[in-house]
Amino acid sequence: MTPSADHLWHWTAALPLRRPALCDWLRDPGSLTERLRRHCRQFRVALLASEARLSPTPAQRALLDAEQAYCREVLLLCDGRPWVYASSLYSPTTRAAIPELAELGQRALGELLFDAPDLHRSAFEYAELEQADYDRLAVRFALAEPAAGPLWGRRSTLATGRARVLVTELFLPAVPAYQEPVA
C-alpha cells in the first residue's frame, strides 16, 4: 500500500504568507470546483488514481478516525492546464455511507459533497512544498510546468453525517495567484 502524495508534507495551522491573492485562494472555505469554474472557460477533472487502498499516516488517521483508507487523486484543469492536484482520503465506513465516492470518475468531489445540507468543513492546515516534494509529484503525474517558487497546499476534512473525507489541494504553478508580487 503506497502512501498518499502528501504524507511527507509539513502541515501547520498557520499561513505565514504575505501574498493576499494566494491567501484568499488558500483560505476560501467554499467549493474549489466552483471557484475554478469561475476562472476558466473549460473546467475538467483528470483522474490519476481511484480507490487506491493505503494505510494513513498517524495524522491522517486522527483526521479520518480510521486505520485504513481509500485514496482518490485528480488534477483539476482550467482551459487544459493543471491548476490543482487534489487527493481525497476516506475510510471504508465513509465509502459505505456515500457509495457514490467509488463512482466519481471524472466528476469533481465538490459536486458530490457540497450539495449536502449538513456539510461541515474543518479548519484548514497548510503546507509549503519543498522543491523535492514538487519534483516527485511532477515526475509521478507528468506535470510539465516548473515551479518558479514555493507552492502551497491546504487540507481539511469535509464531514456530512457519519462520513468524513480528508481533502488535500495543492495549488500548482499555473494558478494566477502565484504571479502576484509579495507584499
C-alpha positions as CSV (number, residue, x, y, z in Angstrom):
1,M,0.0,0.0,0.0
2,T,1.6,3.2,-1.2
3,P,1.3,6.4,0.9
4,S,-0.6,9.4,-0.3
5,A,1.5,12.0,-2.1
6,D,1.2,14.5,0.8
7,H,2.4,12.1,3.5
8,L,5.8,13.9,3.8
9,W,4.5,17.5,3.6
10,H,4.8,19.6,6.8
11,W,1.4,20.7,7.8
12,T,0.7,23.7,10.0
13,A,-2.4,25.7,11.1
14,A,-0.6,29.0,10.4
15,L,-0.4,30.5,7.0
16,P,2.8,32.7,7.1
17,L,2.3,34.3,3.7
18,R,2.3,37.9,2.6
19,R,0.5,37.3,-0.7
20,P,-3.1,38.4,-0.3
21,A,-4.4,36.8,-3.5
22,L,-2.8,33.4,-2.7
23,C,-4.0,33.6,0.9
24,D,-7.5,34.3,-0.5
25,W,-7.4,31.1,-2.5
26,L,-6.0,29.0,0.4
27,R,-8.4,30.3,3.0
28,D,-11.6,30.1,0.8
29,P,-14.0,27.6,2.6
30,G,-16.3,27.3,-0.4
31,S,-16.2,24.8,-3.2
32,L,-12.9,25.0,-5.0
33,T,-14.6,23.4,-8.0
34,E,-17.0,26.3,-8.3
35,R,-14.2,28.8,-7.9
36,L,-12.1,27.2,-10.6
37,R,-15.1,27.2,-12.9
38,R,-15.5,30.9,-12.5
39,H,-11.8,31.4,-13.6
40,C,-11.8,29.5,-16.8
41,R,-13.8,28.7,-19.9
42,Q,-13.3,24.9,-19.6
43,F,-13.0,23.0,-16.3
44,R,-12.1,19.3,-16.3
45,V,-11.1,16.6,-13.8
46,A,-8.3,14.3,-14.8
47,L,-8.5,11.1,-12.8
48,L,-5.0,10.0,-11.7
49,A,-5.8,7.2,-9.2
50,S,-9.1,5.9,-7.9
51,E,-9.8,3.7,-4.8
52,A,-6.2,3.0,-4.0
53,R,-6.0,1.4,-0.6
54,L,-3.5,2.8,1.9
55,S,-2.5,2.9,5.5
56,P,-2.9,6.5,6.6
57,T,-0.2,8.3,8.5
58,P,-0.9,8.9,12.2
59,A,-2.0,12.5,11.5
60,Q,-4.3,11.3,8.7
61,R,-5.7,8.5,10.9
62,A,-6.6,11.1,13.6
63,L,-8.3,13.3,11.0
64,L,-10.2,10.4,9.5
65,D,-10.7,8.4,12.7
66,A,-9.8,5.3,10.7
67,E,-7.0,2.8,10.4
68,Q,-7.4,2.1,6.6
69,A,-8.4,4.4,3.8
70,Y,-9.1,4.7,0.1
71,C,-7.3,7.4,-1.8
72,R,-8.5,9.2,-5.0
73,E,-6.1,11.5,-6.8
74,V,-7.0,14.0,-9.5
75,L,-5.8,17.0,-11.4
76,L,-8.2,19.9,-11.7
77,L,-7.6,21.6,-15.1
78,C,-8.6,25.0,-16.2
79,D,-8.5,25.5,-20.0
80,G,-6.3,22.4,-20.3
81,R,-3.7,23.4,-17.7
82,P,-3.4,21.7,-14.4
83,W,-4.2,24.2,-11.7
84,V,-4.7,21.9,-8.7
85,Y,-3.5,18.5,-7.6
86,A,-6.1,17.1,-5.2
87,S,-6.4,13.9,-3.1
88,S,-9.3,12.6,-1.2
89,L,-8.9,10.1,1.6
90,Y,-11.8,8.3,3.1
91,S,-12.5,5.3,5.3
92,P,-14.4,2.1,4.4
93,T,-17.1,3.4,6.7
94,T,-17.4,6.6,4.7
95,R,-17.4,4.7,1.5
96,A,-20.3,2.6,2.8
97,A,-22.2,5.8,3.8
98,I,-21.5,7.6,0.5
99,P,-21.2,4.8,-2.2
100,E,-21.1,7.5,-4.9
101,L,-17.4,8.2,-3.8
102,A,-16.4,5.0,-5.6
103,E,-18.1,6.1,-8.8
104,L,-17.0,9.7,-9.2
105,G,-14.7,9.0,-12.2
106,Q,-14.1,12.4,-14.0
107,R,-16.6,14.2,-11.7
108,A,-15.3,16.6,-9.0
109,L,-15.7,15.6,-5.4
110,G,-17.1,19.1,-4.7
111,E,-20.0,18.3,-7.0
112,L,-21.0,15.5,-4.7
113,L,-20.3,16.8,-1.2
114,F,-21.1,20.5,-1.4
115,D,-24.8,19.6,-2.1
116,A,-25.1,18.0,1.4
117,P,-27.2,20.3,3.6
118,D,-25.3,19.2,6.7
119,L,-21.8,19.6,5.2
120,H,-19.1,20.8,7.7
121,R,-15.5,21.7,6.8
122,S,-12.8,21.6,9.5
123,A,-10.2,24.3,9.9
124,F,-7.6,24.3,7.2
125,E,-4.0,23.1,7.6
126,Y,-1.4,24.5,5.2
127,A,1.9,23.2,3.7
128,E,4.6,24.9,1.8
129,L,6.1,22.4,-0.5
130,E,9.8,21.8,-0.7
131,Q,11.1,21.7,-4.3
132,A,11.9,18.0,-3.9
133,D,8.3,17.3,-2.9
134,Y,7.0,19.1,-6.0
135,D,9.6,17.4,-8.2
136,R,8.4,13.9,-7.0
137,L,4.8,14.9,-7.7
138,A,5.7,16.3,-11.1
139,V,7.5,13.1,-12.1
140,R,4.8,10.8,-10.8
141,F,2.0,12.6,-12.6
142,A,3.9,14.0,-15.6
143,L,3.4,17.7,-14.7
144,A,5.4,19.7,-17.2
145,E,5.1,23.2,-15.7
146,P,8.1,24.0,-13.4
147,A,7.6,25.8,-10.1
148,A,9.1,29.2,-10.1
149,G,8.9,29.4,-6.3
150,P,7.3,27.6,-3.3
151,L,4.0,26.0,-3.9
152,W,1.3,25.9,-1.3
153,G,-1.3,23.3,-0.3
154,R,-4.2,23.0,2.1
155,R,-6.1,20.2,3.7
156,S,-9.3,19.9,5.7
157,T,-12.0,17.3,6.4
158,L,-15.4,17.6,4.8
159,A,-18.0,15.8,7.0
160,T,-21.6,15.0,6.5
161,G,-23.5,12.7,8.8
162,R,-21.1,9.8,9.7
163,A,-19.0,10.3,6.6
164,R,-15.6,12.2,6.7
165,V,-13.3,12.9,3.7
166,L,-9.8,14.3,4.1
167,V,-9.3,16.6,1.1
168,T,-5.8,17.9,0.2
169,E,-5.4,20.5,-2.5
170,L,-2.1,21.7,-3.9
171,F,-2.2,24.9,-6.0
172,L,0.1,24.3,-9.0
173,P,2.3,26.9,-10.8
174,A,-0.5,27.8,-13.3
175,V,-2.7,29.4,-10.6
176,P,-2.7,33.1,-11.3
177,A,-2.3,34.0,-7.6
178,Y,1.3,32.9,-7.7
179,Q,2.0,35.8,-10.2
180,E,1.1,38.4,-7.6
181,P,4.1,40.3,-6.1
182,V,4.9,39.6,-2.5
183,A,3.6,42.4,-0.2
